[in-house]
Amino acid sequence: MLKPVRLAGHVIRKRINVGSKSDHEAVVLVCTQGEFKLRRRGGRAFVDAALDPLVGNRIRASGIVSAGQFIVDAIEVTGDA
């Protein structure tokens, strides 16, 4: 079982997995712990339009980190990036 974490940082849109079959633009959290593709628990794997409004903002979120993704349960916008 993965341990729940809380991360804070700013949200950007970035091309990830360049050159692979999974190459795509993603919503990414940039924080002191690294960069993680944001994904809502139960949300779509590649493109989740519900995350688009977060781009350009600072957030605090809780969830789990798995395979370079931050799968979030709760998100709080804390300001502009």
N, C-alpha and C positions, 0 to 999 in steps of 0.2 A: 504494500500500500504506500502511495506517495504522501509525503508530509505536506499539509497546507502551509502556504507562505503568504506574506504580505510584501508587495513590492511597490515602489513609487518611482516615477520618472516621467519623461515626456514621450508623446506618441507621434510617430512619423509614418509616412507611407514609403515603402522601400521594396525594391525587387529582390526576391530571395530565391535560393536554390538555382542560381543562374547556370544554364547549360544542362539542367536535368529535365526529366519529364514533369517535375514539380515546379518548374520555373514560373513565377507569377509575382504580381504586385501584392504586397500584404501590409496590413496594419501592424506596426512593430512598436513594442515598448523598449525604450532605451533608458537603462538605469545603471546604477553603480555595479550591479551584479552581472551585467552584460546586456545583450539584445535578445528579445524574445518575441516571436510572432504571437500576437494576441488572438485568442479564440474564446468565444463564450461557451460555457458548458452547454452542450446540446445544440450549439450553433453550427453553421455550415463550415466545412473544413477549409475550403479555398477562399471564398469570398462571402463575407458576412456584412451586408450593408449597414447593419445596426452598429457596427464599430466605426464606420466612416466619420461620424461627427466628433470622434475623439481625436482625430488627427489635428496636430497643432496645439494640443492641450497637455497640461501636466495632470497626472492621475495618481491615485492610490488605489490598489486593487488587492483582492485576496483570491486565492485559488491554488492550483498546483502547477509545477513546472515538469514537463515531460517532453523529451526529445526536441528541445529547443523551442517549445511552445509554452506559453503561459495561458493555461485554461482557467478562465476567471469565473468566479461565482458572484462577486460584487465589485463594482467600480464606482469611485468617487472622483469627480473632476475637481482639481484643487486650484486651477488657474491656467493662464495661457503659457505656452512654452516660450 
